[in-house]
Amino acid sequence: MLDQQTLDRLWNFTDPALSEQRFRDALADPAYTTDEKAELTTQLGRAIGLQERYEEADALLDSIDCEEEPTVGVRVLLERGRLLTSSGHAAMAAPLLEQAAELGDHLGEEFLAVDALHMLAEADPAHAEAWTRSALEYASTAHDRHTRRWMAELHSSLGRMLHRAGRFTEALVEFQLAEQWAEQAGTPVQQQQAREAILACELDMATN
């Protein structure tokens, strides 16, 4: 199966149309195996969904044979849950994402398990804080360094939730943790975003 870094190199989340073309090009490459192409197809579906072509993305996910390779099954559950959330059917997405998290954990697919928990915070906003804390707990013990890169994003997400709720002191702690993780295992963009969040939170603490 493909490692997450390979898929990440094909993604440009600021340009889903470009990502779509990259995945179509990869699917035309005979160097990839049948199972790898199935994984690539899940990401093609995601790129199409990001362009709000929901029916097309749904049909594409339906076409994937995931009986032979369980990791493909996790990705199909995850992307279908993501698609349902984006298209306004979050209540239908939540059980699929829970299945993706459980199966990903069972298979040792740490990155996918954390991704599913992170998505559950969007699909199930009433329990968003709990899902995000679960994702943080899981990612903090991950063996895979690439999975630990989630820590900066997850602390930032939790910080934003707490900030919106007026829980500024707790939010500041999360933003500071996000900055620390971004410096350890994240990206320069994550570092900058964390610093900006810290300053905004400190300003709100001073004026409220």
HELIX and SHEET records of a PDB file:
HELIX    1   1 GLN A    4  LEU A   10  1                                   7    
HELIX    2   2 PRO A   16  LEU A   27  1                                  12    
HELIX    3   3 THR A   34  LEU A   50  1                                  17    
HELIX    4   4 TYR A   54  ASP A   62  1                                   9    
HELIX    5   5 PRO A   70  SER A   86  1                                  17    
HELIX    6   6 ALA A   90  LEU A  107  1                                  18    
HELIX    7   7 GLU A  110  ALA A  123  1                                  14    
HELIX    8   8 PRO A  125  HIS A  127  5                                   3    
HELIX    9   9 ALA A  128  SER A  140  1                                  13    
HELIX   10  10 ARG A  145  ARG A  148  1                                   4    
HELIX   11  11 TRP A  150  ARG A  164  1                                  15    
HELIX   12  12 PHE A  168  ALA A  185  1                                  18    
HELIX   13  13 PRO A  188  THR A  207  1                                  20    
END                                                                             
